[in-house]
């Protein structure tokens, strides 16, 4: 089994230089949380990832699901 490195796309990754470094340092998957990203943002993020990669980098979409965290409080 090979270990995979998953990074979460967040405010720090808005800077292309940082995202590029994370991919260069071995990120295999970029996780995008849909609670904080619109469809339009997703398209821009996907284009950014594709333009920076020199190897295959997968994109994982993290849906918020049916329940909000506040439903359990």
C-alpha positions as CSV (number, residue, x, y, z in Angstrom):
1,X,0.0,0.0,0.0
2,X,1.3,3.4,-0.9
3,X,0.6,6.4,1.4
4,X,-1.2,9.3,-0.3
5,X,-0.8,13.0,0.7
6,X,-4.1,14.9,0.8
7,X,-4.1,18.6,1.1
8,X,-7.2,20.7,1.8
9,X,-7.6,23.7,-0.4
10,X,-8.1,26.8,1.8
11,X,-7.2,30.5,2.0
12,X,-3.5,29.8,2.0
13,X,-3.8,28.0,-1.3
14,X,-5.2,31.1,-3.0
15,X,-1.6,32.0,-3.7
16,X,-0.5,30.0,-6.7
17,X,3.0,29.8,-5.4
18,X,2.0,28.0,-2.2
19,X,-0.3,25.6,-4.1
20,X,2.5,24.9,-6.5
21,X,4.9,24.1,-3.7
22,X,2.4,21.8,-2.0
23,X,2.0,19.9,-5.2
24,X,5.8,19.8,-5.8
25,X,6.4,18.5,-2.3
26,X,4.2,15.5,-3.0
27,X,0.5,16.2,-2.7
28,X,-1.5,13.5,-4.5
29,X,-5.0,14.8,-3.8
30,X,-6.4,18.3,-3.3
31,X,-9.5,18.2,-1.1
32,X,-12.1,21.0,-1.7
33,X,-14.8,21.6,0.9
34,X,-18.0,22.6,-0.9
35,X,-19.4,24.3,2.2
36,X,-17.0,27.2,1.6
37,X,-16.6,27.1,-2.3
38,X,-19.2,27.9,-5.0
39,X,-19.4,26.2,-8.3
40,X,-17.8,29.2,-10.0
41,X,-14.9,29.0,-7.4
42,X,-14.6,25.3,-8.0
43,X,-14.0,25.8,-11.7
44,X,-11.3,28.4,-11.0
45,X,-9.6,26.1,-8.4
46,X,-9.7,23.2,-10.8
47,X,-8.1,25.2,-13.6
48,X,-5.4,26.4,-11.2
49,X,-4.6,22.9,-10.1
50,X,-4.4,21.6,-13.7
51,X,-2.2,24.5,-14.8
52,X,0.3,23.8,-11.9
53,X,0.6,20.1,-12.0
54,X,3.5,18.2,-13.5
55,X,2.1,14.9,-12.3
56,X,-1.4,13.5,-11.8
57,X,-3.1,15.3,-9.0
58,X,-6.6,14.2,-8.1
59,X,-9.3,16.4,-6.8
60,X,-11.6,15.3,-4.0
61,X,-14.9,17.0,-3.4
62,X,-16.1,17.0,0.2
63,X,-19.8,17.5,0.2
64,X,-21.5,19.0,3.3
65,X,-24.1,16.2,3.4
66,X,-27.6,16.3,4.5
67,X,-27.1,17.7,8.0
68,X,-25.4,20.8,9.1
69,X,-23.2,20.6,12.2
70,X,-25.6,23.0,14.0
71,X,-28.4,20.3,13.6
72,X,-26.6,18.2,16.3
73,X,-26.1,21.0,18.8
